[in-house]
């Protein structure tokens, strides 16, 4: 879970951290337009977090997390390959949208992994791994941009999100859920 937490933020962080700089120095968009665009994209995707319980109820929390992580990786590719303000805005908005869908599902899923007495510890590890991933994005992203350009940042974000999704998918294959109070037999809880 810690590795997922470190890898997954790189996709979102690549656009969240470097969108303003990319639009300004990479695409020569004026500062006021960048601010308005960033604000509007966050306002548009905010309500998507409210859809997370509906999607999770339909396909499950783990599948919601997996789907949103894969979608984040896919949405970064056009941002990396098309040097245009419209592509950057669409990339930012779709990445933020899928992450708004994913965050509530991930929180619920992580709490289901452990017994209630470990919820605080799980939340702490989740926040720690997110912070490590986000700070790694800033450090690595700055070096990538300086040496190889913005495309390398967004492609690396897509690749690391895809690796995170792969690790998460593998974890889902080998993970056995905790038994519930209604079903104390661990063999019965296995899929």
Secondary structure, DSSP 8 states (H G I E B T S, - for coil): -HHHHHHHHHHHHHHHHHHHHIIIIIT---HHHHHHHHHHHHHHHHGGGGGHHHHHHHH-HHHHHHHHHHHHHHHHHHHHH--SHHHHHHHHHHHHHHHHHHHHHHHHHHHHHS-GGGHHHHHHHHHHHHHHHHHHHHHHHHHHHHHH-HHHHHHHHHHHHHHHHHHHHHHHHH-----BTTB--HHHH--
